[in-house]
């Protein structure tokens, strides 16, 4: 697993955590607000650009459970495909809850906050109102909480070299 530090050698690489709804919008529903994600992920190997996704066992378990909801109408094969696609795109880490982390009103979403802080993510991309309400409180941990459209605008600014930032400076990938 790569170690993450807070220096700025890799100019525009951003680390992100996606909540389950954003993963569904991207990989199941192909929501227009997430169409930029594959482009951002493909540019990651290019020095100084791209987006790197982080996930955890808790996030993967939640995704697996949600994919099985009957209302989504996904076959077992489709569920596995979506889960595998996401696993291929995201780096797995096992976060520990940092001291002083805000409590999410929806306890089922607390693990996304823990993951974002532990992984030193620049951004937590969410559709969840309880997570989005924690925007200002998460800034002190260096994590910007945004919806997919806000993330798209910021990534587009970074990709074009314009002044757009997620919380703080980009983080260098080492090791």
PAZAPA-4460 file (N, C-alpha, C; in steps of 0.05 Angstrom, whole numbers, plus 32768, in hexadecimal, padded with zeros to 4 digits):
% residues 175
    n_x    n_y    n_z   ca_x   ca_y   ca_z    c_x    c_y    c_z   seq   type   mol
   8011   7FE8   8000   8000   8000   8000   8012   8019   8000     1      X     A
   8009   802D   7FF1   8018   8046   7FF0   8014   8056   800A     2      X     A
   8029   8064   8012   8028   8076   8029   8021   8091   801E     3      X     A
   8014   80A1   802E   800C   80BC   8025   8019   80D1   8037     4      X     A
   8025   80E5   802C   802F   80FB   803C   8023   8115   8033     5      X     A
   8029   812B   8041   801C   8144   803A   802E   8157   802A     6      X     A
   8042   814D   801D   8052   815F   800C   8045   8161   7FF0     7      X     A
   8050   8172   7FE0   8042   8179   7FC7   8050   8172   7FAD     8      X     A
   8061   815D   7FAD   806F   8157   7F95   805D   814E   7F7E     9      X     A
   8048   8140   7F84   8035   8137   7F6F   8020   814D   7F6D    10      X     A
   8022   815E   7F59   8013   8177   7F58   7FF5   8174   7F5A    11      X     A
   7FE8   8164   7F4A   7FCB   8164   7F4A   7FBE   8149   7F51    12      X     A
   7FCD   8137   7F5D   7FC0   811E   7F65   7FB0   8123   7F7E    13      X     A
   7F97   811A   7F7D   7F85   811E   7F93   7F7B   8102   7F9D    14      X     A
   7F79   8100   7FB7   7F6F   80E7   7FC2   7F52   80EC   7FCA    15      X     A
   7F41   80D9   7FC3   7F24   80DC   7FC8   7F18   80C3   7FD5    16      X     A
   7F03   80C7   7FE4   7EF2   80B2   7FEE   7ED6   80B8   7FE3    17      X     A
   7ECA   80A3   7FD8   7EAF   80A5   7FCD   7E9C   8096   7FE0    18      X     A
   7E85   80A3   7FE6   7E71   8094   7FF6   7E62   8081   7FE3    19      X     A
   7E53   8070   7FEF   7E45   805B   7FE0   7E33   8066   7FCA    20      X     A
   7E25   807B   7FD0   7E13   8087   7FBC   7E22   8091   7FA4    21      X     A
   7E39   809C   7FA8   7E49   80A6   7F91   7E53   808E   7F81    22      X     A
   7E5C   8079   7F8E   7E65   8061   7F80   7E4E   8056   7F6F    23      X     A
   7E36   8055   7F7A   7E1E   804B   7F6B   7E19   805D   7F54    24      X     A
   7E19   8077   7F58   7E14   808A   7F42   7E28   8086   7F2C    25      X     A
   7E41   8080   7F32   7E56   807D   7F1F   7E55   8062   7F11    26      X     A
   7E54   804C   7F20   7E57   8032   7F14   7E3D   8024   7F0D    27      X     A
   7E27   802C   7F19   7E0D   801F   7F14   7DFC   8030   7F02    28      X     A
   7DF7   8049   7F0B   7DE4   805A   7EFE   7DF0   806C   7EE8    29      X     A
   7E0B   806E   7EE7   7E19   807E   7ED3   7E0E   809B   7ED3    30      X     A
   7E0B   80A5   7EEC   7E01   80C0   7EEF   7E14   80D4   7EE3    31      X     A
   7E09   80E8   7ED4   7E1B   80FC   7EC7   7E2D   810A   7EDA    32      X     A
   7E26   810D   7EF4   7E37   811B   7F07   7E50   810B   7F0E    33      X     A
   7E52   80F2   7F05   7E69   80E2   7F0B   7E79   80DA   7EF2    34      X     A
   7E71   80E4   7EDB   7E7F   80DC   7EC2   7E9C   80E4   7EC1    35      X     A
   7EA4   80F8   7ED1   7EBF   8101   7ED1   7ED2   80EE   7EE1    36      X     A
   7EC7   80DD   7EF2   7ED7   80CB   7F02   7EEA   80B9   7EF3    37      X     A
   7EE0   80AA   7EDE   7EF3   8099   7ECF   7F0A   80A9   7EC3    38      X     A
   7F05   80C1   7EBA   7F1A   80D1   7EAE   7F2E   80D9   7EC3    39      X     A
   7F25   80E1   7EDA   7F37   80E9   7EF0   7F47   80D1   7EF9    40      X     A
   7F3B   80BA   7EFA   7F49   80A2   7F03   7F5D   8099   7EEF    41      X     A
   7F57   809B   7ED5   7F6A   8093   7EC0   7F83   80A5   7EC0    42      X     A
   7F80   80BE   7EC7   7F97   80D0   7EC7   7FA9   80CD   7EDF    43      X     A
   7FA1   80BD   7EF3   7FB1   80BA   7F0B   7FCD   80B1   7F06    44      X     A
   7FD2   809D   7EF4   7FEE   8095   7EF0   7FFF   80AA   7EE2    45      X     A
   7FF4   80BE   7ED6   8003   80D3   7ECA   800E   80E5   7EE0    46      X     A
   8029   80E9   7EE1   8034   80F9   7EF6   8026   8114   7EF9    47      X     A
   801F   811A   7F11   8014   8135   7F17   7FF6   8138   7F11    48      X     A
   7FE7   8123   7F0D   7FCB   8126   7F07   7FBB   810F   7F12    49      X     A
   7FA1   8112   7F11   7F8F   80FC   7F17   7F83   80FB   7F32    50      X     A
   7F74   80E6   7F36   7F65   80E1   7F4F   7F6B   80C4   7F58    51      X     A
   7F6F   80C1   7F71   7F73   80A7   7F7D   7F5D   80A2   7F91    52      X     A
   7F50   808B   7F8F   7F3A   8084   7FA1   7F44   8073   7FB8    53      X     A
   7F38   8078   7FCF   7F3E   8067   7FE7   7F24   805B   7FF0    54      X     A
   7F26   8042   7FFA   7F0E   8035   8006   7F17   8025   801E    55      X     A
   7F03   8019   802B   7F08   8009   8043   7EF6   7FF0   8042    56      X     A
   7EFC   7FDE   8053   7EEB   7FC6   8055   7ECE   7FCE   805B    57      X     A
   7ECA   7FE1   806D   7EAF   7FEA   8074   7EA1   7FF6   805C    58      X     A
   7EAF   8006   804D   7EA3   8012   8035   7E9C   7FFC   8020    59      X     A
   7EAD   7FE9   801C   7EA8   7FD3   8009   7E91   7FC2   8012    60      X     A
   7E8F   7FBD   802C   7E79   7FAD   8037   7E5E   7FBC   8033    61      X     A
   7E5E   7FD5   8038   7E46   7FE5   8034   7E3E   7FE5   8016    62      X     A
   7E52   7FE8   8005   7E4C   7FE8   7FE8   7E40   7FCC   7FE0    63      X     A
   7E4C   7FB7   7FE9   7E43   7F9C   7FE3   7E26   7F98   7FED    64      X     A
   7E20   7FA2   8005   7E05   7F9F   800F   7DF1   7FB0   7FFF    65      X     A
   7DF8   7FC8   7FF8   7DE6   7FD9   7FE9   7DE1   7FCE   7FCC    66      X     A
   7DF6   7FC3   7FC0   7DF3   7FB8   7FA6   7DDF   7FA0   7FA5    67      X     A
   7DDC   7F93   7FBC   7DC9   7F7D   7FBE   7DAC   7F85   7FC2    68      X     A
   7DA7   7F9F   7FC7   7D8C   7FA8   7FCA   7D7B   7FA0   7FB2    69      X     A
   7D64   7F94   7FB7   7D52   7F8B   7FA2   7D4A   7FA3   7F90    70      X     A
   7D46   7FBA   7F9B   7D3C   7FD1   7F8B   7D50   7FDA   7F76    71      X     A
   7D6A   7FD2   7F79   7D7D   7FD8   7F64   7D7B   7FC5   7F4C    72      X     A
   7D70   7FAD   7F51   7D6C   7F9A   7F3C   7D85   7F8F   7F2F    73      X     A
   7D9B   7F8E   7F3E   7DB4   7F84   7F33   7DB6   7F66   7F38    74      X     A
   7DBE   7F58   7F23   7DC4   7F3C   7F26   7DDC   7F38   7F38    75      X     A
   7DE0   7F20   7F42   7DF8   7F1B   7F52   7E11   7F20   7F42    76      X     A
   7E11   7F19   7F29   7E28   7F1E   7F18   7E2D   7F3C   7F15    77      X     A
   7E18   7F4C   7F11   7E1C   7F69   7F0E   7E26   7F75   7F28    78      X     A
   7E1C   7F6A   7F3F   7E26   7F74   7F59   7E44   7F6F   7F5C    79      X     A
   7E4C   7F57   7F55   7E69   7F50   7F56   7E79   7F62   7F43    80      X     A
   7E6F   7F66   7F2B   7E7D   7F77   7F18   7E81   7F93   7F23    81      X     A
   7E6C   7F9F   7F2D   7E6F   7FBA   7F38   7E82   7FBB   7F4F    82      X     A
   7E80   7FA8   7F61   7E92   7FA7   7F78   7EAF   7FA3   7F6F    83      X     A
   7EB3   7F92   7F5C   7ECE   7F8D   7F51   7ED9   7FA6   7F43    84      X     A
   7EC8   7FB4   7F34   7ED1   7FCC   7F26   7EDA   7FE1   7F3B    85      X     A
   7ECB   7FE4   7F50   7ED3   7FF7   7F65   7EEC   7FEF   7F73    86      X     A
   7EEE   7FD5   7F7A   7F07   7FCC   7F87   7F20   7FD1   7F76    87      X     A
   7F1D   7FCE   7F5B   7F33   7FD3   7F49   7F3C   7FF0   7F49    88      X     A
   7F2A   8002   7F4E   7F2F   801E   7F4D   7F39   802A   7F67    89      X     A
   7F33   801D   7F7D   7F38   8029   7F98   7F4D   801A   7FA7    90      X     A
   7F5D   8029   7FB6   7F71   801D   7FC8   7F63   8017   7FE3    91      X     A
   7F67   7FFF   7FEC   7F5B   7FF6   8005   7F6D   7FFD   801D    92      X     A
   7F62   800B   8031   7F70   8010   804A   7F5D   800A   8061    93      X     A
   7F69   8005   8078   7F58   8000   8090   7F5C   8018   80A3    94      X     A
   7F49   802A   80A3   7F4C   8042   80B3   7F47   803D   80D1    95      X     A
   7F53   804F   80E1   7F4D   8050   80FD   7F41   806C   8102    96      X     A
   7F2E   806D   8114   7F20   8086   8119   7F33   809A   8127    97      X     A
   7F38   80B1   811A   7F49   80C5   8127   7F3A   80D3   813D    98      X     A
   7F49   80DD   8150   7F3D   80EC   8166   7F30   8106   815C    99      X     A
   7F1A   810D   8168   7F0D   8126   8162   7EFD   8127   8149   100      X     A
   7EFA   8111   813C   7EEB   8110   8122   7ECD   8116   8128   101      X     A
   7EC1   8127   8117   7EA4   812D   811B   7E94   8113   8118   102      X     A
   7E7E   8112   8126   7E6C   80FB   8125   7E56   8101   810F   103      X     A
   7E53   80EE   80FD   7E3F   80F1   80E9   7E24   80E9   80F5   104      X     A
   7E0F   80F8   80EE   7DF4   80F1   80F8   7DEC   80D5   80F0   105      X     A
   7DF4   80CD   80D9   7DEF   80B2   80CF   7E07   80A1   80D6   106      X     A
   7E05   8092   80EC   7E1C   8082   80F6   7E27   806F   80E0   107      X     A
   7E16   8066   80CE   7E1F   8054   80B9   7E32   8062   80A5   108      X     A
   7E34   807C   80A6   7E46   808A   8094   7E5F   8094   80A2   109      X     A
   7E62   808F   80BC   7E79   8098   80CB   7E93   808D   80BF   110      X     A
   7E92   8074   80B5   7EAA   8068   80AA   7EB5   8077   8092   111      X     A
   7EA5   8086   8083   7EAF   8096   806D   7EC0   80AD   8077   112      X     A
   7EB8   80B9   808D   7EC8   80CF   8099   7EE2   80C4   80A3   113      X     A
   7EE1   80AD   80B1   7EF9   80A1   80BC   7F0D   809A   80A5   114      X     A
   7F02   808E   8090   7F12   8087   8079   7F1F   80A0   806C   115      X     A
   7F0F   80B4   8068   7F1A   80CD   805B   7F31   80D9   806B   116      X     A
   7F2E   80DA   8085   7F43   80E6   8096   7F5B   80D4   8097   117      X     A
   7F57   80BA   809C   7F6D   80A7   809D   7F7D   80A6   8084   118      X     A
   7F6F   80A6   806D   7F7C   80A4   8053   7F87   80BF   804A   119      X     A
   7F84   80D4   805A   7F8D   80EF   8053   7F81   80F7   8039   120      X     A
   7F67   80F1   8035   7F5A   80F8   801C   7F56   8116   801A   121      X     A
   7F59   8120   8002   7F54   813C   7FFD   7F36   8142   7FFD   122      X     A
   7F27   812D   7FF5   7F0A   8131   7FF1   7EFB   8118   7FF7   123      X     A
   7EE4   811C   8004   7ECF   8107   8007   7EB8   810F   7FF6   124      X     A
   7EB2   80FF   7FE2   7E9D   8106   7FCF   7E84   80F6   7FD7   125      X     A
   7E6F   8105   7FDC   7E57   80F8   7FE8   7E3D   8105   7FDD   126      X     A
   7E28   80F5   7FDF   7E0D   80FF   7FDA   7DFD   8100   7FF4   127      X     A
   7E09   80F6   8009   7DFC   80F4   8023   7DFA   810E   8031   128      X     A
   7DE2   8117   8038   7DDE   8131   8045   7DEC   8132   8060   129      X     A
   7DEC   811C   806F   7DF9   811C   8089   7E17   8120   8086   130      X     A
   7E23   8115   8072   7E40   8119   806D   7E45   8135   8063   131      X     A
   7E35   813E   8050   7E39   8159   8045   7E36   816F   805A   132      X     A
   7E26   816A   806E   7E23   817E   8084   7E3C   8181   8094   133      X     A
   7E4E   816F   8092   7E67   8170   80A2   7E7E   817E   8093   134      X     A
   7E78   818B   807D   7E8C   8198   806C   7E9F   81A9   807C   135      X     A
   7E95   81BC   808B   7EA6   81CF   8099   7EB6   81C1   80AF   136      X     A
   7EAA   81AE   80BD   7EB8   81A0   80D3   7ECD   818D   80C9   137      X     A
   7ECB   8184   80B0   7EDF   8172   80A6   7EF7   8181   809A   138      X     A
   7EF4   819A   8095   7F0A   81AA   808A   7F22   81AA   809D   139      X     A
   7F1D   81AA   80B7   7F34   81AA   80C9   7F44   8190   80C8   140      X     A
   7F39   817B   80BC   7F47   8162   80B8   7F53   8161   809C   141      X     A
   7F51   8177   808D   7F5C   8178   8072   7F4C   816A   805D   142      X     A
   7F32   8164   8063   7F20   8156   8050   7F0A   8169   8048   143      X     A
   7F07   816C   802E   7EF0   817B   8024   7EDA   8168   801D   144      X     A
   7EC2   816C   8027   7EAB   815C   8022   7E9B   816A   800C   145      X     A
   7E97   815C   7FF5   7E8A   8169   7FDF   7E77   8154   7FD1   146      X     A
   7E65   815E   7FC1   7E55   814C   7FB0   7E64   8148   7F96   147      X     A
   7E5A   8136   7F86   7E69   812E   7F6D   7E6C   8145   7F5A   148      X     A
   7E58   8156   7F58   7E5A   816D   7F45   7E6F   8181   7F4E   149      X     A
   7E71   8186   7F68   7E86   8197   7F72   7EA2   818B   7F6D   150      X     A
   7EA4   8171   7F71   7EBD   8164   7F6D   7EC5   8165   7F4F   151      X     A
   7EB2   8162   7F3E   7EB7   8164   7F21   7EC2   817F   7F1A   152      X     A
   7EB5   8194   7F24   7EBE   81B0   7F1E   7EDB   81B4   7F27   153      X     A
   7EE1   81AB   7F3F   7EFB   81AE   7F4A   7F10   819E   7F3A   154      X     A
   7F09   8185   7F34   7F1C   8175   7F24   7F21   8181   7F09   155      X     A
   7F0C   818C   7EFC   7F0F   8198   7EE2   7F22   81B0   7EE4   156      X     A
   7F20   81C0   7EFA   7F32   81D6   7EFE   7F4E   81CD   7F01   157      X     A
   7F52   81B8   7F11   7F6D   81AE   7F15   7F79   81A3   7EFB   158      X     A
   7F69   8194   7EEC   7F72   8188   7ED3   7F7A   819D   7EBF   159      X     A
   7F6D   81B4   7EBF   7F73   81C9   7EAC   7F89   81DC   7EB6   160      X     A
   7F92   81D7   7ECF   7FA7   81E8   7EDA   7F9C   8201   7EE7   161      X     A
   7F82   8204   7EE9   7F77   821B   7EF6   7F79   8218   7F14   162      X     A
   7F73   822D   7F22   7F74   822D   7F3F   7F5B   8221   7F4B   163      X     A
   7F5C   8207   7F4F   7F46   81F9   7F5D   7F53   81E7   7F71   164      X     A
   7F48   81E7   7F89   7F55   81D6   7F9D   7F40   81C6   7FAD   165      X     A
   7F48   81AE   7FB4   7F3A   81A0   7FC9   7F47   81AA   7FE3   166      X     A
   7F3F   81A0   7FF9   7F4A   81AA   8013   7F68   81A7   8014   167      X     A
   7F76   81BD   8018   7F92   81BD   801B   7FA2   81B7   8002   168      X     A
   7FBB   81B0   8006   7FCD   81A9   7FF0   7FCA   818D   7FE8   169      X     A
   7FD1   8186   7FCF   7FD2   816A   7FC7   7FE5   815A   7FD8   170      X     A
   7FE2   8140   7FD8   7FF3   812F   7FE8   8005   811E   7FD7   171      X     A
   801E   811C   7FDE   8031   810C   7FCF   802D   80EF   7FD5   172      X     A
   802F   80DE   7FC1   802E   80C1   7FC4   804B   80B8   7FC7   173      X     A
   8050   80A9   7FDB   806B   809E   7FDF   806B   8081   7FE4   174      X     A
   8082   8074   7FE1   8085   8058   7FE8   807A   8046   7FD5   175      X     A
***
